[in-house]
Amino acid sequence: MFRKLTTKFQAFVENQQGTTTVEFLLVMPLIVFWIGGTLTFFNAFSEYTKSVKATYTVADILSRQTAIDDDYIDSMNGLFANFMHQSTNDVWLRVSSIGKTNDNLMVDWSTATGIHNPLSVASDIPVEIIPDLLDEERIILVESHTPFVPFLDYIGIDSNTYVSRVVVSPRFSSQLANSDS
């Protein structure tokens, strides 16, 4: 009888039927998590890259102008929103003309789209991205703000706003003029 039990037990231990199914059930959650994480990280990187490229495009267009108004900046916000495949109410731009006078940075004018605030004082200027300027030199600062919501929230990427800042020099004049400021 003991021999019969050990034989049955030995047969049970050596039986490999169903092992593929068990292994699949053990590994499948890891595969789903890995694929979801990869897609979420790719989407986040893609949206950020698209935001930077769209900001550079808007900055390049503005650098080729000599004078603009607030309606023109609103149309640039529409172009930016079109690039980002979002509503103009979700994304917003801030365009500022910044200059250097007597070794101090100053805001010549600034305009933000929607209900957002323009740069108002020199202390608001992001000096870490402003290059060294000559006295009386002017630059254009374009800041874009794009909301990002990941489609899977268990990965570790939170909803946030991508902010891209681009500094360009005016190409055809010494300063970009804003007729509304």
Stockholm file with secondary structure:
# STOCKHOLM 1.0

chainA/1-181         MFRKLTTKFQAFVENQQGTTTVEFLLVMPLIVFWIGGTLTFFNAFSEYTKSVKATYTVADILSRQTAIDDDYIDSMNGLFANFMHQSTNDVWLRVSSIGKTNDNLMVDWSTATGIHNPLSVASDIPVEIIPDLLDEERIILVESHTPFVPFLDYIGIDSNTYVSRVVVSPRFSSQLANSDS
#=GR chainA/1-181 SS CHHHHHHHHHHHHHCCTTHHHHHHHHHHHHHHHHHHHHHHHHHHHHHHHHHHHHHHHHHHHHHTCSEECHHHHHHHHHHHHHHHTSCTTTCEEEEEEEEEETTEEEEEEEEESTTCCCCCSGGGSCTTTCCCCCTTCEEEEEEEEEEECCSCSSSSCCCEEEEEEEEECCSSSSSCEETTC
#=GC SS_cons         CHHHHHHHHHHHHHCCTTHHHHHHHHHHHHHHHHHHHHHHHHHHHHHHHHHHHHHHHHHHHHHTCSEECHHHHHHHHHHHHHHHTSCTTTCEEEEEEEEEETTEEEEEEEEESTTCCCCCSGGGSCTTTCCCCCTTCEEEEEEEEEEECCSCSSSSCCCEEEEEEEEECCSSSSSCEETTC
//
